[in-house]
């Protein structure tokens, strides 16, 4: 697991200062199902660990959005809130042939987003997707999806940004425990409530913030999935 404990938000929290964290993405960020999203787990964990008034956690996910869409609504949905940390999860819709966004344009958009956020004085965590059901997608979209996930990794490295590579971990489960993997998916491109919990637990592990103990009932299954993936990763 990565180590994001050096992010500036933790220095602010140590000084007793208020933080603003924003999730910026598409349907896998947007609240669209009953229960908690991955970002809810992050917010509740921070507030349980650092206190309920430690900061604002703003979800600006919009289903169907692309990297170009994030740039288009940057001023309204990101700059207006002046976040300290932005968690960007994008790329699935960019992979659709209907969106007409090339792989090169996708990468450029990510670089533009990172620069704007850095110029604002904030930091970025780039996230890859969980492993989607590529065999149920058109081949061109499946190929482009993999290429876009690689672009996310490259942009994170190029800009010295934090990277939460969910895809790499989920692919282990998809390949070695396909039945368990399918229990975390709502459809070929989206996770269900348990899948959301797993994404949240993994991100919290990288942030070095303990998951909210009072809510263990809501992430028991995801916790077991996380431990299984950890074992698979060690093999």
Secondary structure, 3 states (H helix, E strand, C coil): CCCCCCCHHHHHHHCCCCEEEEEEECCCCCCCCCCCCHHHHHHHHHHHHHCCCCEEEEEEECCCCCHHHHHHCHHHHCHHHCCCEEEEECCCHHHCCCCCCCHHHHHHHHHHHHHHHHHCCCEEEEECCCCCCHHHCCHHHHHHHHHHHHHHHHHHHHCCCEEECHHHHHHHHHHHCHHHHHCCEEECCEECHHHHHHHHHHHHHHHCCCCCHHHHHHCHHHHHHHHHHHHHHHC
